[in-house]
Amino acid sequence: MKSERIILGIDPGTTIMGFGLIKVENKEMKFIQLNELQLSKYSDPYVKLKLIFERTIELIDTYHPDEIAIEAPFFGKNVQSMLKLGRAQGVAMAAGLSRQIPITEYLPKKIKMAITGNGNASKEQVAKMLQSLLGLKSLPKNLDSTDGLAAAVCHFYNSGRTEVGKNYTGWAAFVKQNPKKIK
């Protein structure tokens, strides 16, 4: 793993897409930016998807991230909302893939757990912890951007770790499934 890298975190949405960037230098995080793409003023869902794609490409071309961490849609009762979120996520992922950037998805509970130690933390709790961790002077009005930043920080914390939930039958199975982790 490179000693210096940039991680772009994205919280996809069709009303607001939040995003944040961090730089990792010698295993330490440094805040670069957080912001959001406001999409509520557009009624055409295809225009929204186009704008998500274009903004993601613009972020990639400006900051040259080495990795993208994206919040996976949570499973809700409203199928239409899930479909819209899945499309927004897919478009953001397609933008990264078009530039050959590795993408990792994280469930909202995993992101919250990585940042606060509580998988059921509120958006406000996550934002306050990020403010403390990264020395942010202030927090944005909408917390979608801090959710995007949280995905990047979660990815930093999980980088290089063995995936949780994988089962190994022994050391030989671990080595076979993780050749890059063995020196």
PLY file of the C-alpha trace (Angstrom):
ply
format ascii 1.0
element vertex 183
property float x
property float y
property float z
element edge 182
property int vertex1
property int vertex2
end_header
0.00 0.00 0.00
1.28 3.46 -0.91
2.47 5.62 1.99
0.70 8.61 0.43
-2.76 8.37 -1.09
-6.01 10.25 -1.49
-9.40 8.74 -0.65
-12.66 10.12 -2.04
-15.72 9.25 0.02
-19.19 9.53 -1.48
-22.65 9.46 0.07
-24.80 9.01 -3.05
-28.24 10.52 -3.28
-30.64 11.92 -5.83
-31.45 14.97 -3.71
-27.98 15.61 -2.28
-24.74 13.79 -3.05
-22.27 14.34 -0.23
-18.55 13.86 -0.68
-15.33 14.29 1.22
-11.64 13.83 0.54
-8.78 12.93 2.81
-5.08 12.53 2.18
-3.20 9.75 3.92
0.47 10.45 4.62
2.52 7.96 6.60
-0.61 6.38 8.12
-2.07 9.75 9.19
-5.24 11.38 7.83
-5.33 14.94 6.62
-8.54 16.69 5.65
-8.73 18.00 2.08
-12.34 18.94 1.46
-16.02 18.15 1.98
-18.98 19.45 0.02
-22.23 18.42 -1.57
-23.93 18.41 -4.92
-27.44 19.85 -4.61
-29.84 18.05 -6.94
-33.25 18.95 -5.50
-33.82 21.76 -8.01
-33.82 19.26 -10.90
-36.98 17.30 -11.59
-35.66 15.05 -14.36
-34.10 11.93 -12.76
-31.79 11.41 -15.75
-30.40 14.93 -15.46
-29.64 14.17 -11.79
-27.75 11.00 -12.75
-25.81 12.90 -15.42
-24.84 15.57 -12.88
-23.72 12.93 -10.34
-21.53 11.33 -13.00
-20.07 14.65 -14.14
-19.35 15.91 -10.60
-17.68 12.63 -9.67
-15.50 12.80 -12.79
-14.66 16.43 -11.96
-13.60 15.43 -8.41
-11.48 12.60 -9.79
-9.81 14.81 -12.39
-9.16 17.58 -9.82
-7.95 15.57 -6.81
-6.71 12.32 -8.43
-7.93 9.98 -5.68
-6.26 6.59 -5.42
-9.39 4.97 -3.98
-13.10 5.64 -3.66
-15.22 4.66 -0.66
-18.94 4.80 -1.22
-21.84 4.34 1.15
-24.01 1.42 0.08
-27.76 1.99 0.02
-29.45 0.70 3.16
-32.38 -1.63 2.86
-35.61 0.25 3.42
-39.26 -0.42 2.92
-39.65 1.98 -0.02
-38.58 0.13 -3.16
-38.67 3.29 -5.31
-36.25 5.07 -2.96
-33.93 2.07 -3.02
-33.98 2.03 -6.81
-33.15 5.76 -7.00
-30.31 5.43 -4.47
-28.95 2.39 -6.29
-28.90 4.31 -9.56
-27.11 7.27 -7.94
-24.56 4.92 -6.41
-24.10 3.07 -9.70
-23.47 6.28 -11.63
-20.87 7.45 -9.09
-19.23 4.02 -9.24
-19.22 4.07 -13.05
-17.40 7.41 -12.97
-14.68 5.92 -10.75
-14.47 2.74 -12.77
-14.13 4.76 -15.99
-10.91 6.16 -14.48
-9.73 2.75 -13.17
-10.04 3.74 -9.50
-10.69 0.94 -7.00
-14.04 1.27 -5.23
-15.10 -0.12 -1.87
-18.67 -0.07 -0.57
-19.51 0.28 3.10
-22.86 -0.19 4.79
-24.02 2.86 6.78
-23.76 0.91 10.07
-20.15 -0.05 9.31
-19.26 3.58 8.58
-20.91 4.78 11.79
-19.18 2.04 13.76
-15.77 2.95 12.31
-16.19 6.64 13.14
-18.03 6.61 16.48
-17.84 3.03 17.75
-21.65 2.87 17.53
-23.34 1.48 14.42
-26.55 3.29 15.36
-24.98 6.74 15.81
-26.83 9.76 14.46
-25.57 11.90 11.58
-24.79 14.60 14.15
-22.67 12.24 16.25
-20.72 11.14 13.17
-20.19 14.77 12.11
-18.99 15.82 15.58
-16.53 12.91 15.73
-15.17 13.81 12.28
-14.83 17.41 13.43
-12.74 16.21 16.35
-10.69 13.67 14.38
-9.84 15.99 11.49
-9.81 19.34 13.27
-12.66 20.81 11.23
-13.41 24.40 12.26
-17.12 24.15 11.52
-19.69 21.70 10.23
-21.92 22.18 7.19
-25.66 22.81 7.53
-26.50 19.59 5.66
-24.67 16.54 6.94
-24.62 14.64 3.65
-21.11 15.96 3.02
-19.91 14.67 6.40
-21.45 11.30 5.50
-19.30 11.27 2.36
-16.24 12.23 4.41
-17.13 9.50 6.92
-17.01 6.91 4.11
-13.45 8.03 3.27
-12.37 7.89 6.94
-14.01 4.47 7.36
-12.03 3.25 4.36
-8.81 4.60 5.87
-9.52 2.72 9.11
-10.34 -0.49 7.22
-7.46 -0.36 4.71
-5.19 -3.34 4.84
-7.39 -5.29 7.21
-8.66 -8.76 6.56
-12.30 -8.65 5.52
-14.65 -9.32 8.37
-16.90 -12.27 7.76
-14.50 -14.31 5.65
-13.89 -17.77 6.99
-10.58 -19.55 6.67
-10.05 -23.24 7.27
-6.47 -22.64 8.36
-3.29 -20.71 7.69
-2.89 -22.20 4.21
-6.38 -21.00 3.22
-5.62 -17.51 4.55
-2.35 -17.33 2.58
-4.05 -18.58 -0.58
-6.84 -15.97 -0.33
-4.55 -13.10 0.73
-1.27 -13.39 -1.23
-0.55 -9.64 -1.04
-0.65 -9.68 2.75
2.22 -12.17 3.03
5.84 -11.01 2.67
0 1
1 2
2 3
3 4
4 5
5 6
6 7
7 8
8 9
9 10
10 11
11 12
12 13
13 14
14 15
15 16
16 17
17 18
18 19
19 20
20 21
21 22
22 23
23 24
24 25
25 26
26 27
27 28
28 29
29 30
30 31
31 32
32 33
33 34
34 35
35 36
36 37
37 38
38 39
39 40
40 41
41 42
42 43
43 44
44 45
45 46
46 47
47 48
48 49
49 50
50 51
51 52
52 53
53 54
54 55
55 56
56 57
57 58
58 59
59 60
60 61
61 62
62 63
63 64
64 65
65 66
66 67
67 68
68 69
69 70
70 71
71 72
72 73
73 74
74 75
75 76
76 77
77 78
78 79
79 80
80 81
81 82
82 83
83 84
84 85
85 86
86 87
87 88
88 89
89 90
90 91
91 92
92 93
93 94
94 95
95 96
96 97
97 98
98 99
99 100
100 101
101 102
102 103
103 104
104 105
105 106
106 107
107 108
108 109
109 110
110 111
111 112
112 113
113 114
114 115
115 116
116 117
117 118
118 119
119 120
120 121
121 122
122 123
123 124
124 125
125 126
126 127
127 128
128 129
129 130
130 131
131 132
132 133
133 134
134 135
135 136
136 137
137 138
138 139
139 140
140 141
141 142
142 143
143 144
144 145
145 146
146 147
147 148
148 149
149 150
150 151
151 152
152 153
153 154
154 155
155 156
156 157
157 158
158 159
159 160
160 161
161 162
162 163
163 164
164 165
165 166
166 167
167 168
168 169
169 170
170 171
171 172
172 173
173 174
174 175
175 176
176 177
177 178
178 179
179 180
180 181
181 182
